[in-house]
Amino acid sequence: MITEFDVNDHDLPSSVAERDRRIAQIYSDFLSVLVAEPGVEGVVQWGMSDRYTWLNQLAPRRDQTPQRPLPFDQALQPKPAFAAICGVLINSTSPPRTSK
C-alpha cells in the first residue's frame, strides 16, 4: 500500500509552470512503476487540492511561494499532475485488481 502520495516541491524552481511540469513528471514516473508492480495493492491520495496541503505549514519553501504538491490547485482546478495521473491509469496495461 502506498500512502501520502503527494510531491514535496521544496527544492524545485520558483516558476509555477516549471514546478507543475516537474511534479507531473514525478507523478507519472512513480505511478508507472506502481501500476506495474503486482505487490502494490493500492495508492492513497490523502489530499487532492493544494488548498489544504500540510506542506505549506510544516515544510514551507525557502522562497515563501506556496507548495503545489497535489493534482488540483488552490482554486480546485486540475493541474498537469492530474493529467499525468489520469494518463498513467488510462494507459496502464496492468489488469485491474480485485479485493481479496
Biopython code that builds the backbone (N, CA, C, O; Angstrom):
import numpy as np
from Bio.PDB.StructureBuilder import StructureBuilder

atoms = [
    (1, "MET", "N", (0.851, -1.170, 0.000)),
    (1, "MET", "CA", (0.000, 0.000, 0.000)),
    (1, "MET", "C", (0.899, 1.236, 0.000)),
    (1, "MET", "O", (1.813, 1.350, 0.816)),
    (2, "ILE", "N", (0.636, 2.132, -0.898)),
    (2, "ILE", "CA", (1.365, 3.401, -0.955)),
    (2, "ILE", "C", (0.450, 4.478, -0.381)),
    (2, "ILE", "O", (-0.696, 4.616, -0.811)),
    (3, "THR", "N", (0.953, 5.244, 0.593)),
    (3, "THR", "CA", (0.159, 6.332, 1.173)),
    (3, "THR", "C", (0.939, 7.634, 1.076)),
    (3, "THR", "O", (2.130, 7.647, 0.766)),
    (4, "GLU", "N", (0.245, 8.715, 1.345)),
    (4, "GLU", "CA", (0.857, 10.056, 1.291)),
    (4, "GLU", "C", (1.431, 10.337, -0.093)),
    (4, "GLU", "O", (2.589, 10.733, -0.226)),
    (5, "PHE", "N", (0.628, 10.135, -1.101)),
    (5, "PHE", "CA", (1.075, 10.280, -2.481)),
    (5, "PHE", "C", (0.954, 11.735, -2.920)),
    (5, "PHE", "O", (0.070, 12.085, -3.703)),
    (6, "ASP", "N", (1.851, 12.580, -2.409)),
    (6, "ASP", "CA", (1.967, 13.957, -2.865)),
    (6, "ASP", "C", (3.448, 14.265, -3.059)),
    (6, "ASP", "O", (4.306, 13.540, -2.555)),
    (7, "VAL", "N", (3.748, 15.326, -3.780)),
    (7, "VAL", "CA", (5.129, 15.625, -4.160)),
    (7, "VAL", "C", (5.582, 16.916, -3.486)),
    (7, "VAL", "O", (5.028, 17.985, -3.740)),
    (8, "ASN", "N", (6.575, 16.812, -2.639)),
    (8, "ASN", "CA", (7.142, 17.984, -1.975)),
    (8, "ASN", "C", (7.977, 18.754, -3.009)),
    (8, "ASN", "O", (8.973, 18.239, -3.516)),
    (9, "ASP", "N", (7.563, 19.986, -3.314)),
    (9, "ASP", "CA", (8.290, 20.771, -4.324)),
    (9, "ASP", "C", (9.256, 21.769, -3.690)),
    (9, "ASP", "O", (9.628, 22.766, -4.310)),
    (10, "HIS", "N", (9.654, 21.495, -2.464)),
    (10, "HIS", "CA", (10.516, 22.381, -1.676)),
    (10, "HIS", "C", (11.766, 22.824, -2.427)),
    (10, "HIS", "O", (12.154, 23.989, -2.335)),
    (11, "ASP", "N", (12.398, 21.930, -3.161)),
    (11, "ASP", "CA", (13.664, 22.252, -3.815)),
    (11, "ASP", "C", (13.533, 22.505, -5.316)),
    (11, "ASP", "O", (14.542, 22.637, -6.008)),
    (12, "LEU", "N", (12.309, 22.575, -5.823)),
    (12, "LEU", "CA", (12.116, 22.853, -7.247)),
    (12, "LEU", "C", (12.160, 24.357, -7.503)),
    (12, "LEU", "O", (12.021, 25.142, -6.565)),
    (13, "PRO", "N", (12.351, 24.775, -8.762)),
    (13, "PRO", "CA", (12.404, 26.202, -9.079)),
    (13, "PRO", "C", (11.118, 26.926, -8.669)),
    (13, "PRO", "O", (10.077, 26.293, -8.495)),
    (14, "SER", "N", (11.190, 28.234, -8.517)),
    (14, "SER", "CA", (10.016, 29.005, -8.093)),
    (14, "SER", "C", (8.986, 29.182, -9.204)),
    (14, "SER", "O", (7.827, 29.480, -8.914)),
    (15, "SER", "N", (9.366, 29.011, -10.449)),
    (15, "SER", "CA", (8.431, 29.131, -11.565)),
    (15, "SER", "C", (7.307, 28.105, -11.415)),
    (15, "SER", "O", (7.563, 26.902, -11.360)),
    (16, "VAL", "N", (6.065, 28.582, -11.351)),
    (16, "VAL", "CA", (4.920, 27.687, -11.192)),
    (16, "VAL", "C", (4.827, 26.716, -12.366)),
    (16, "VAL", "O", (4.596, 25.524, -12.169)),
    (17, "ALA", "N", (5.005, 27.215, -13.570)),
    (17, "ALA", "CA", (4.919, 26.344, -14.747)),
    (17, "ALA", "C", (5.977, 25.243, -14.706)),
    (17, "ALA", "O", (5.683, 24.088, -15.014)),
    (18, "GLU", "N", (7.196, 25.594, -14.329)),
    (18, "GLU", "CA", (8.268, 24.604, -14.261)),
    (18, "GLU", "C", (8.013, 23.603, -13.134)),
    (18, "GLU", "O", (8.199, 22.399, -13.312)),
    (19, "ARG", "N", (7.588, 24.104, -11.978)),
    (19, "ARG", "CA", (7.277, 23.187, -10.868)),
    (19, "ARG", "C", (6.158, 22.236, -11.261)),
    (19, "ARG", "O", (6.259, 21.029, -11.039)),
    (20, "ASP", "N", (5.089, 22.774, -11.845)),
    (20, "ASP", "CA", (3.964, 21.919, -12.236)),
    (20, "ASP", "C", (4.398, 20.858, -13.246)),
    (20, "ASP", "O", (3.962, 19.710, -13.166)),
    (21, "ARG", "N", (5.249, 21.234, -14.188)),
    (21, "ARG", "CA", (5.733, 20.280, -15.179)),
    (21, "ARG", "C", (6.540, 19.169, -14.519)),
    (21, "ARG", "O", (6.350, 17.988, -14.811)),
    (22, "ARG", "N", (7.438, 19.562, -13.630)),
    (22, "ARG", "CA", (8.299, 18.570, -12.976)),
    (22, "ARG", "C", (7.525, 17.691, -11.999)),
    (22, "ARG", "O", (7.794, 16.495, -11.895)),
    (23, "ILE", "N", (6.575, 18.271, -11.287)),
    (23, "ILE", "CA", (5.745, 17.483, -10.374)),
    (23, "ILE", "C", (4.924, 16.473, -11.167)),
    (23, "ILE", "O", (4.808, 15.318, -10.758)),
    (24, "ALA", "N", (4.354, 16.891, -12.290)),
    (24, "ALA", "CA", (3.591, 15.968, -13.135)),
    (24, "ALA", "C", (4.469, 14.817, -13.604)),
    (24, "ALA", "O", (4.021, 13.671, -13.645)),
    (25, "GLN", "N", (5.708, 15.109, -13.954)),
    (25, "GLN", "CA", (6.624, 14.051, -14.398)),
    (25, "GLN", "C", (6.937, 13.086, -13.258)),
    (25, "GLN", "O", (7.026, 11.877, -13.473)),
    (26, "ILE", "N", (7.103, 13.614, -12.056)),
    (26, "ILE", "CA", (7.365, 12.756, -10.897)),
    (26, "ILE", "C", (6.171, 11.842, -10.645)),
    (26, "ILE", "O", (6.345, 10.642, -10.436)),
    (27, "TYR", "N", (4.965, 12.396, -10.663)),
    (27, "TYR", "CA", (3.764, 11.564, -10.505)),
    (27, "TYR", "C", (3.721, 10.481, -11.577)),
    (27, "TYR", "O", (3.475, 9.314, -11.273)),
    (28, "SER", "N", (3.956, 10.859, -12.817)),
    (28, "SER", "CA", (3.898, 9.908, -13.923)),
    (28, "SER", "C", (4.936, 8.797, -13.764)),
    (28, "SER", "O", (4.613, 7.617, -13.897)),
    (29, "ASP", "N", (6.167, 9.173, -13.483)),
    (29, "ASP", "CA", (7.237, 8.190, -13.339)),
    (29, "ASP", "C", (6.953, 7.228, -12.184)),
    (29, "ASP", "O", (7.078, 6.013, -12.335)),
    (30, "PHE", "N", (6.574, 7.774, -11.042)),
    (30, "PHE", "CA", (6.361, 6.956, -9.857)),
    (30, "PHE", "C", (5.143, 6.053, -10.032)),
    (30, "PHE", "O", (5.205, 4.863, -9.726)),
    (31, "LEU", "N", (4.044, 6.608, -10.519)),
    (31, "LEU", "CA", (2.827, 5.816, -10.692)),
    (31, "LEU", "C", (3.004, 4.741, -11.755)),
    (31, "LEU", "O", (2.418, 3.665, -11.642)),
    (32, "SER", "N", (3.794, 5.009, -12.775)),
    (32, "SER", "CA", (4.067, 3.994, -13.800)),
    (32, "SER", "C", (4.733, 2.761, -13.201)),
    (32, "SER", "O", (4.430, 1.635, -13.593)),
    (33, "VAL", "N", (5.629, 2.971, -12.263)),
    (33, "VAL", "CA", (6.274, 1.849, -11.583)),
    (33, "VAL", "C", (5.257, 1.126, -10.698)),
    (33, "VAL", "O", (5.235, -0.104, -10.652)),
    (34, "LEU", "N", (4.426, 1.880, -10.006)),
    (34, "LEU", "CA", (3.462, 1.268, -9.090)),
    (34, "LEU", "C", (2.448, 0.389, -9.806)),
    (34, "LEU", "O", (2.157, -0.714, -9.343)),
    (35, "VAL", "N", (1.905, 0.856, -10.927)),
    (35, "VAL", "CA", (0.876, 0.057, -11.597)),
    (35, "VAL", "C", (1.452, -1.219, -12.206)),
    (35, "VAL", "O", (0.716, -2.171, -12.466)),
    (36, "ALA", "N", (2.738, -1.239, -12.428)),
    (36, "ALA", "CA", (3.377, -2.430, -12.986)),
    (36, "ALA", "C", (3.808, -3.425, -11.905)),
    (36, "ALA", "O", (4.193, -4.553, -12.215)),
    (37, "GLU", "N", (3.744, -3.017, -10.670)),
    (37, "GLU", "CA", (4.215, -3.853, -9.565)),
    (37, "GLU", "C", (3.053, -4.627, -8.947)),
    (37, "GLU", "O", (2.172, -4.022, -8.336)),
    (38, "PRO", "N", (3.035, -5.956, -9.094)),
    (38, "PRO", "CA", (1.913, -6.738, -8.564)),
    (38, "PRO", "C", (1.776, -6.683, -7.046)),
    (38, "PRO", "O", (0.691, -6.927, -6.517)),
    (39, "GLY", "N", (2.846, -6.369, -6.345)),
    (39, "GLY", "CA", (2.778, -6.314, -4.884)),
    (39, "GLY", "C", (2.074, -5.080, -4.351)),
    (39, "GLY", "O", (1.697, -5.042, -3.180)),
    (40, "VAL", "N", (1.890, -4.068, -5.194)),
    (40, "VAL", "CA", (1.214, -2.848, -4.752)),
    (40, "VAL", "C", (-0.293, -3.065, -4.880)),
    (40, "VAL", "O", (-0.813, -3.311, -5.969)),
    (41, "GLU", "N", (-0.973, -2.968, -3.753)),
    (41, "GLU", "CA", (-2.410, -3.211, -3.746)),
    (41, "GLU", "C", (-3.228, -1.934, -3.770)),
    (41, "GLU", "O", (-4.433, -1.989, -4.017)),
    (42, "GLY", "N", (-2.622, -0.804, -3.524)),
    (42, "GLY", "CA", (-3.385, 0.436, -3.543)),
    (42, "GLY", "C", (-2.501, 1.642, -3.353)),
    (42, "GLY", "O", (-1.379, 1.549, -2.856)),
    (43, "VAL", "N", (-3.035, 2.779, -3.760)),
    (43, "VAL", "CA", (-2.373, 4.071, -3.595)),
    (43, "VAL", "C", (-3.400, 5.008, -2.963)),
    (43, "VAL", "O", (-4.526, 5.125, -3.446)),
    (44, "VAL", "N", (-3.003, 5.671, -1.883)),
    (44, "VAL", "CA", (-3.904, 6.594, -1.192)),
    (44, "VAL", "C", (-3.410, 8.012, -1.400)),
    (44, "VAL", "O", (-2.253, 8.329, -1.124)),
    (45, "GLN", "N", (-4.289, 8.849, -1.882)),
    (45, "GLN", "CA", (-4.014, 10.277, -2.028)),
    (45, "GLN", "C", (-4.842, 10.977, -0.957)),
    (45, "GLN", "O", (-6.040, 11.189, -1.148)),
    (46, "TRP", "N", (-4.226, 11.341, 0.167)),
    (46, "TRP", "CA", (-4.969, 11.910, 1.289)),
    (46, "TRP", "C", (-5.538, 13.274, 0.943)),
    (46, "TRP", "O", (-6.617, 13.626, 1.419)),
    (47, "GLY", "N", (-4.860, 14.024, 0.152)),
    (47, "GLY", "CA", (-5.342, 15.337, -0.257)),
    (47, "GLY", "C", (-5.371, 15.414, -1.758)),
    (47, "GLY", "O", (-4.585, 14.747, -2.431)),
    (48, "MET", "N", (-6.261, 16.213, -2.292)),
    (48, "MET", "CA", (-6.349, 16.379, -3.738)),
    (48, "MET", "C", (-6.053, 17.815, -4.166)),
    (48, "MET", "O", (-5.741, 18.062, -5.331)),
    (49, "SER", "N", (-6.148, 18.756, -3.236)),
    (49, "SER", "CA", (-6.000, 20.168, -3.578)),
    (49, "SER", "C", (-4.870, 20.820, -2.789)),
    (49, "SER", "O", (-4.680, 20.542, -1.605)),
    (50, "ASP", "N", (-4.128, 21.687, -3.461)),
    (50, "ASP", "CA", (-3.076, 22.459, -2.802)),
    (50, "ASP", "C", (-3.632, 23.354, -1.696)),
    (50, "ASP", "O", (-2.893, 23.793, -0.815)),
    (51, "ARG", "N", (-4.926, 23.621, -1.745)),
    (51, "ARG", "CA", (-5.555, 24.491, -0.751)),
    (51, "ARG", "C", (-5.334, 23.968, 0.669)),
    (51, "ARG", "O", (-5.196, 24.753, 1.607)),
    (52, "TYR", "N", (-5.302, 22.657, 0.824)),
    (52, "TYR", "CA", (-5.242, 22.065, 2.158)),
    (52, "TYR", "C", (-3.953, 21.286, 2.431)),
    (52, "TYR", "O", (-3.899, 20.505, 3.381)),
    (53, "THR", "N", (-2.930, 21.483, 1.624)),
    (53, "THR", "CA", (-1.714, 20.699, 1.832)),
    (53, "THR", "C", (-1.029, 21.039, 3.152)),
    (53, "THR", "O", (-0.944, 22.201, 3.549)),
    (54, "TRP", "N", (-0.551, 20.008, 3.810)),
    (54, "TRP", "CA", (0.174, 20.168, 5.070)),
    (54, "TRP", "C", (1.570, 20.733, 4.840)),
    (54, "TRP", "O", (2.186, 21.261, 5.766)),
    (55, "LEU", "N", (2.069, 20.627, 3.622)),
    (55, "LEU", "CA", (3.446, 21.021, 3.343)),
    (55, "LEU", "C", (3.683, 22.516, 3.526)),
    (55, "LEU", "O", (4.785, 22.914, 3.904)),
    (56, "ASN", "N", (2.684, 23.353, 3.269)),
    (56, "ASN", "CA", (2.880, 24.797, 3.419)),
    (56, "ASN", "C", (3.107, 25.209, 4.873)),
    (56, "ASN", "O", (3.790, 26.199, 5.136)),
    (57, "GLN", "N", (2.546, 24.466, 5.806)),
    (57, "GLN", "CA", (2.743, 24.791, 7.214)),
    (57, "GLN", "C", (3.997, 24.121, 7.791)),
    (57, "GLN", "O", (4.748, 24.745, 8.540)),
    (58, "LEU", "N", (4.213, 22.875, 7.445)),
    (58, "LEU", "CA", (5.292, 22.114, 8.081)),
    (58, "LEU", "C", (6.594, 22.048, 7.281)),
    (58, "LEU", "O", (7.640, 21.705, 7.834)),
    (59, "ALA", "N", (6.542, 22.367, 6.003)),
    (59, "ALA", "CA", (7.752, 22.333, 5.172)),
    (59, "ALA", "C", (7.688, 23.452, 4.135)),
    (59, "ALA", "O", (7.711, 23.180, 2.934)),
    (60, "PRO", "N", (7.610, 24.706, 4.580)),
    (60, "PRO", "CA", (7.481, 25.810, 3.616)),
    (60, "PRO", "C", (8.720, 25.941, 2.728)),
    (60, "PRO", "O", (9.834, 25.585, 3.111)),
    (61, "ARG", "N", (8.476, 26.461, 1.539)),
    (61, "ARG", "CA", (9.578, 26.716, 0.606)),
    (61, "ARG", "C", (10.415, 27.891, 1.107)),
    (61, "ARG", "O", (9.905, 28.790, 1.775)),
    (62, "ARG", "N", (11.684, 27.871, 0.782)),
    (62, "ARG", "CA", (12.576, 28.969, 1.180)),
    (62, "ARG", "C", (12.152, 30.292, 0.561)),
    (62, "ARG", "O", (12.307, 31.346, 1.178)),
    (63, "ASP", "N", (11.607, 30.243, -0.676)),
    (63, "ASP", "CA", (11.207, 31.482, -1.349)),
    (63, "ASP", "C", (9.802, 31.940, -0.939)),
    (63, "ASP", "O", (9.288, 32.927, -1.466)),
    (64, "GLN", "N", (9.192, 31.226, -0.006)),
    (64, "GLN", "CA", (7.882, 31.556, 0.555)),
    (64, "GLN", "C", (6.718, 31.445, -0.427)),
    (64, "GLN", "O", (5.602, 31.851, -0.103)),
    (65, "THR", "N", (6.959, 30.899, -1.627)),
    (65, "THR", "CA", (5.829, 30.644, -2.523)),
    (65, "THR", "C", (5.142, 29.366, -2.046)),
    (65, "THR", "O", (5.803, 28.463, -1.533)),
    (66, "PRO", "N", (3.830, 29.283, -2.210)),
    (66, "PRO", "CA", (3.125, 28.090, -1.749)),
    (66, "PRO", "C", (3.560, 26.839, -2.506)),
    (66, "PRO", "O", (3.831, 26.880, -3.707)),
    (67, "GLN", "N", (3.620, 25.746, -1.788)),
    (67, "GLN", "CA", (3.896, 24.469, -2.442)),
    (67, "GLN", "C", (2.700, 24.083, -3.304)),
    (67, "GLN", "O", (1.570, 24.492, -3.035)),
    (68, "ARG", "N", (2.959, 23.288, -4.347)),
    (68, "ARG", "CA", (1.927, 22.845, -5.286)),
    (68, "ARG", "C", (2.033, 21.327, -5.457)),
    (68, "ARG", "O", (2.281, 20.858, -6.567)),
    (69, "PRO", "N", (1.852, 20.550, -4.386)),
    (69, "PRO", "CA", (2.164, 19.128, -4.426)),
    (69, "PRO", "C", (1.069, 18.208, -4.946)),
    (69, "PRO", "O", (1.318, 17.020, -5.150)),
    (70, "LEU", "N", (-0.130, 18.723, -5.164)),
    (70, "LEU", "CA", (-1.273, 17.847, -5.409)),
    (70, "LEU", "C", (-1.886, 18.063, -6.792)),
    (70, "LEU", "O", (-1.530, 19.022, -7.476)),
    (71, "PRO", "N", (-2.797, 17.192, -7.215)),
    (71, "PRO", "CA", (-3.337, 17.241, -8.579)),
    (71, "PRO", "C", (-4.218, 18.453, -8.903)),
    (71, "PRO", "O", (-4.407, 18.784, -10.073)),
    (72, "PHE", "N", (-4.759, 19.118, -7.869)),
    (72, "PHE", "CA", (-5.603, 20.288, -8.094)),
    (72, "PHE", "C", (-5.018, 21.489, -7.361)),
    (72, "PHE", "O", (-4.443, 21.345, -6.282)),
    (73, "ASP", "N", (-5.167, 22.678, -7.952)),
    (73, "ASP", "CA", (-4.602, 23.875, -7.341)),
    (73, "ASP", "C", (-5.493, 24.391, -6.208)),
    (73, "ASP", "O", (-6.470, 23.740, -5.838)),
    (74, "GLN", "N", (-5.156, 25.553, -5.664)),
    (74, "GLN", "CA", (-5.911, 26.104, -4.544)),
    (74, "GLN", "C", (-7.340, 26.480, -4.924)),
    (74, "GLN", "O", (-8.211, 26.561, -4.058)),
    (75, "ALA", "N", (-7.583, 26.710, -6.206)),
    (75, "ALA", "CA", (-8.931, 27.019, -6.687)),
    (75, "ALA", "C", (-9.664, 25.754, -7.147)),
    (75, "ALA", "O", (-10.719, 25.832, -7.777)),
    (76, "LEU", "N", (-9.092, 24.592, -6.826)),
    (76, "LEU", "CA", (-9.657, 23.283, -7.162)),
    (76, "LEU", "C", (-9.696, 23.016, -8.667)),
    (76, "LEU", "O", (-10.540, 22.263, -9.153)),
    (77, "GLN", "N", (-8.775, 23.641, -9.396)),
    (77, "GLN", "CA", (-8.661, 23.420, -10.827)),
    (77, "GLN", "C", (-7.567, 22.370, -11.081)),
    (77, "GLN", "O", (-6.538, 22.371, -10.405)),
    (78, "PRO", "N", (-7.791, 21.475, -12.056)),
    (78, "PRO", "CA", (-6.784, 20.447, -12.327)),
    (78, "PRO", "C", (-5.478, 21.049, -12.831)),
    (78, "PRO", "O", (-5.465, 22.037, -13.566)),
    (79, "LYS", "N", (-4.390, 20.428, -12.418)),
    (79, "LYS", "CA", (-3.049, 20.836, -12.832)),
    (79, "LYS", "C", (-2.451, 19.726, -13.688)),
    (79, "LYS", "O", (-3.071, 18.674, -13.838)),
    (80, "PRO", "N", (-1.267, 19.931, -14.250)),
    (80, "PRO", "CA", (-0.618, 18.876, -15.033)),
    (80, "PRO", "C", (-0.466, 17.559, -14.267)),
    (80, "PRO", "O", (-0.461, 16.495, -14.885)),
    (81, "ALA", "N", (-0.342, 17.604, -12.954)),
    (81, "ALA", "CA", (-0.243, 16.365, -12.167)),
    (81, "ALA", "C", (-1.501, 15.514, -12.335)),
    (81, "ALA", "O", (-1.405, 14.289, -12.408)),
    (82, "PHE", "N", (-2.663, 16.131, -12.397)),
    (82, "PHE", "CA", (-3.908, 15.390, -12.591)),
    (82, "PHE", "C", (-3.896, 14.687, -13.944)),
    (82, "PHE", "O", (-4.246, 13.511, -14.040)),
    (83, "ALA", "N", (-3.493, 15.407, -14.982)),
    (83, "ALA", "CA", (-3.415, 14.810, -16.318)),
    (83, "ALA", "C", (-2.398, 13.664, -16.343)),
    (83, "ALA", "O", (-2.621, 12.648, -17.002)),
    (84, "ALA", "N", (-1.294, 13.827, -15.631)),
    (84, "ALA", "CA", (-0.272, 12.773, -15.587)),
    (84, "ALA", "C", (-0.807, 11.516, -14.906)),
    (84, "ALA", "O", (-0.595, 10.406, -15.394)),
    (85, "ILE", "N", (-1.493, 11.687, -13.791)),
    (85, "ILE", "CA", (-2.070, 10.545, -13.076)),
    (85, "ILE", "C", (-3.092, 9.837, -13.958)),
    (85, "ILE", "O", (-3.063, 8.613, -14.092)),
    (86, "CYS", "N", (-3.991, 10.605, -14.555)),
    (86, "CYS", "CA", (-5.008, 10.009, -15.436)),
    (86, "CYS", "C", (-4.356, 9.284, -16.608)),
    (86, "CYS", "O", (-4.769, 8.182, -16.967)),
    (87, "GLY", "N", (-3.347, 9.896, -17.197)),
    (87, "GLY", "CA", (-2.673, 9.290, -18.337)),
    (87, "GLY", "C", (-2.067, 7.942, -18.005)),
    (87, "GLY", "O", (-2.186, 6.996, -18.784)),
    (88, "VAL", "N", (-1.417, 7.846, -16.852)),
    (88, "VAL", "CA", (-0.817, 6.569, -16.457)),
    (88, "VAL", "C", (-1.905, 5.530, -16.223)),
    (88, "VAL", "O", (-1.783, 4.395, -16.684)),
    (89, "LEU", "N", (-2.957, 5.899, -15.519)),
    (89, "LEU", "CA", (-4.015, 4.930, -15.218)),
    (89, "LEU", "C", (-4.756, 4.492, -16.476)),
    (89, "LEU", "O", (-5.078, 3.313, -16.622)),
    (90, "ILE", "N", (-5.027, 5.410, -17.370)),
    (90, "ILE", "CA", (-5.736, 5.080, -18.612)),
    (90, "ILE", "C", (-4.879, 4.188, -19.506)),
    (90, "ILE", "O", (-5.388, 3.261, -20.136)),
    (91, "ASN", "N", (-3.589, 4.466, -19.560)),
    (91, "ASN", "CA", (-2.702, 3.736, -20.458)),
    (91, "ASN", "C", (-2.040, 2.522, -19.826)),
    (91, "ASN", "O", (-1.212, 1.872, -20.464)),
    (92, "SER", "N", (-2.385, 2.207, -18.598)),
    (92, "SER", "CA", (-1.797, 1.070, -17.910)),
    (92, "SER", "C", (-2.197, -0.230, -18.585)),
    (92, "SER", "O", (-3.354, -0.428, -18.956)),
    (93, "THR", "N", (-1.219, -1.110, -18.737)),
    (93, "THR", "CA", (-1.513, -2.439, -19.283)),
    (93, "THR", "C", (-1.706, -3.451, -18.172)),
    (93, "THR", "O", (-1.994, -4.620, -18.430)),
    (94, "SER", "N", (-1.549, -3.005, -16.941)),
    (94, "SER", "CA", (-1.767, -3.908, -15.809)),
    (94, "SER", "C", (-3.265, -4.167, -15.668)),
    (94, "SER", "O", (-4.065, -3.235, -15.753)),
    (95, "PRO", "N", (-3.650, -5.424, -15.455)),
    (95, "PRO", "CA", (-5.064, -5.717, -15.269)),
    (95, "PRO", "C", (-5.558, -5.143, -13.949)),
    (95, "PRO", "O", (-4.791, -5.070, -12.989)),
    (96, "PRO", "N", (-6.835, -4.731, -13.879)),
    (96, "PRO", "CA", (-7.355, -4.245, -12.605)),
    (96, "PRO", "C", (-7.323, -5.352, -11.563)),
    (96, "PRO", "O", (-7.527, -6.524, -11.879)),
    (97, "ARG", "N", (-7.069, -4.972, -10.330)),
    (97, "ARG", "CA", (-7.033, -5.956, -9.243)),
    (97, "ARG", "C", (-8.358, -5.917, -8.497)),
    (97, "ARG", "O", (-8.993, -4.867, -8.397)),
    (98, "THR", "N", (-8.761, -7.037, -7.988)),
    (98, "THR", "CA", (-9.991, -7.102, -7.206)),
    (98, "THR", "C", (-9.651, -7.294, -5.749)),
    (98, "THR", "O", (-8.566, -7.768, -5.411)),
    (99, "SER", "N", (-10.573, -6.929, -4.889)),
    (99, "SER", "CA", (-10.368, -7.103, -3.449)),
    (99, "SER", "C", (-10.319, -8.585, -3.116)),
    (99, "SER", "O", (-10.929, -9.412, -3.793)),
    (100, "LYS", "N", (-9.590, -8.901, -2.072)),
    (100, "LYS", "CA", (-9.477, -10.289, -1.635)),
    (100, "LYS", "C", (-10.601, -10.626, -0.694)),
    (100, "LYS", "O", (-10.685, -11.755, -0.212)),
]
sb = StructureBuilder()
sb.init_structure("model")
sb.init_model(0)
sb.init_chain("A")
sb.init_seg("    ")
for serial, (resi, resn, name, xyz) in enumerate(atoms, 1):
    if name == "N":
        sb.init_residue(resn, " ", resi, " ")
    sb.init_atom(name, np.array(xyz, "f"), 0.0, 1.0, " ", f" {name:<3s}", serial, name[0])
structure = sb.get_structure()
